[in-house]
């Protein structure tokens, strides 16, 4: 097999290996992202549930305080019938007004807490539905990942074995240059000549070089991008 054909076949194997790496590289990342999303959602649900507990505790204390204040107001109203001076009457009324103001404040705070609780309960319901969806998606991604890893493991091993066999028949200097160009050109070290141009960078390829490339006896590279050139078919 000529050096040119070796390089073309080597390029094909390397591209397939790159595709496998891309597939396996992307899916594990998506799995990790789903795991992180699930953890964040669960943590937020737990935080919101804890906040609801705090709100409920505050409402219970408030109910107790409201009950006590109402009892105080009732007792003070009864005392009004027993006072003998305007000063005593004004003092009791002042205390009643203060308690009523406190009750109004408690009522407003209670409304705010109940609204917050209702919003949190709605949010938790949405979050739990989202977690269920994320968890389901995560299971599917894990299953896909395991399946792809099983399927690709044998394919990758075969490709690597083919590559090891192939490079034994490639001139070491040519192979060294190929690997150097492949790393520099994002995996594309060999490209076809289209018309009279390198399809890798678009540089002009002289007719004499094209004729020599067509013969396929020796490996030629682009003067601009250093990629190996070949004529398709």
N, C-alpha and C positions, 0 to 999 in steps of 0.2 A: 504493500500500500504506500502511495506517495506521501510526502510530507504534507502536501496540501490537503489530501483526503484525511490524513490523520488529524490535522488541526480542525477541519470541519467537523469531524466526528467527535473530537474532544470538546469542541464548543457546544455541540448538541447535548452531550452528557452533562457538561457543567451547567447549562441552562436548565436542564431538568432537575438537577440537584438544587439549584437556586429556587426554582418554583416550589420544591418540597419544603425547603427552609422557610420560604415566605408563608406558605400555608400553615405550617406548624408553628411559625413564629407569631402569626397574627391571632390564631385561635386561643392559645394559652393566655395572651394578653387580654382578650375579651373575657375569658373565664375569670381572670383576676379582677377585671373591672366589675364584673357582675357580683363577685364575692364582696368587693369593697362597697358596692352600691347596696347590697343586701344588709351588710353590717351597719352602714350609716342609717338606713331606713329603720332597722330594728332598734338601734340606739335612740333615734328620734322618737319612735313609738314609746319606748320605755320612759324617756324624759317627759313626754306629753302625759302619759299615764300617771307618772309621779306628780306632775303639776295638778292633775285632776284630783288626786288624793289630798294635796295641800289645799286646793280650793274647797273641797268638801269638808275638810277639817275646819277651815276658816268659817264656812257657812254654819257648821254645827255650833261653833263658839259664838257666832253672831246671833243665832237663834236663841241661845241661852241668855245672852246679854239683853236681847230685845225683850224676852220674857221677863227678865228681872227688872228692866226699866219700866215696862208696862205695869208691873206690880207696884213699883215705887210710885209711879204716877197715880195709880188708884189709891194707894195709902195716903199720898199727899193731898189728894182731892177730899178724902174723908176728914183730914186734919183741918181743911179750910172751914168746916162747919164748927170747929171747936175753938178757933182763934178768937181773941178778944181785942186785938189791936190791929191797926192798919199796917204797922211795921211787920208784925208776924205774918199777916196776910200777903204782903208784898214779897217777903222772903220765901214763902212757900210757892207763890206764883213764879218767882224767878227760878226756883229750882225745877218746877214743872216745865217751864219754857226751855230750860237747859236740857232736860231729859228728852223733850220733844225734838229739839234740834239734833240731839245725838241720835234719836230714832230715825230722823230724816236722812242723816248722813249714813247710818247703817243700811237703810233701805236702798239708797243710791249705790252704795258699795256692793250690796247683795245683788242688785240688778247687773252691775258690771261683772261680778264674779260668775253669775249664772250664764251671762252671754259668753264669757270666755270659756266656761266649761262646755257649753253647747258647741262652740267653734272647735274646741279641741277634740270633742267626741266625733264630730264630722271628719276632722282631719285624720284622726286615728283610723276611722273606717276606711278612708281613702288610702292611707298609708299601708294598712294591712292588706288591702286588695292589691296594692302595688308590690308589696313584698311577696305575696303569693305568685304574682306574675313573674317577678324577678327570679324567684326560687325555681319556678317551672322552667324558665328560660335557662337558668344556670344548670339545671339537670340535663337539659337537652345539649347545651354546649359541652358539658363534661363528657356526655356519651359520644358526641361527635368527635371530640378531641381524642378519646380513647380509640374510637374506630379508625380515625385518620392515622393515628400513631401506629396502630397495628398494620394497617394497609400499607403505609409508607415505609415502615421499617424494612420490610423485605425488598421493596422497590429501591430504597436508598442503598441497601447493602449490595444489590445487584449492580446498580449504577457505579458504586464505588469500586466494586470488583472489576467491572468493565473498564473503568478509568485506569486502574492500576495496570491492567493488562495492556491497554492501549499506549500508555506513556512509555512503556518499555521499547516500543518500536519508533518513538519520536526522538529525533536528534536532541541531545541534552541542551545544546545552545538554543535551538528553536523552542524547546519546551520552556526554558528559562525566560526567553523573551515573551512567549505567549502568556505565561503566568504574570509577568510584570505588566503587560498591557491589559490583561483581564482585570487586575486589581485597580489599575488606573482608570479604566473605562467602564466601571460598574458591571463587570461580567461579560461585556461584549468585546472579545479580542479578535474575532473573525467576522467579516461582513462581506456581502456580495458587491460586485461592481454593477451599478445600474447605469446603462448608457455609457458614458465615459466619466462617471463620478463615483467616488467612494460613498457608499450608502450610510456610512457611519458619521462622516463629518461634511460630506458634500464637496470635498476637494477634487480638483480635476486629476484624472489619471491619463497619462500619455498613451497614445495608441500602441506604441511599441511595448509598453509594460502590459497593456491589456492583452496583446497577442501572446506574450510570455506567460501571463496568468492563465490564459485559455489552454495553453499547452499543458500546464499543471506539473511541469517537471521540478520546478523549484518554488519555494514559498516567497511571496512578495508581500510587502507591507505598504500602507499608505504613507506618503511623505509628510503628511500633516498630522494625522492622529496615531500613526504607528500600528494601526490595526492590520491584521492579515487580510488579504484580499483574495477573492475567488469568484469565478463565474458560475452562476447557478446552472444546473443541468449540463 
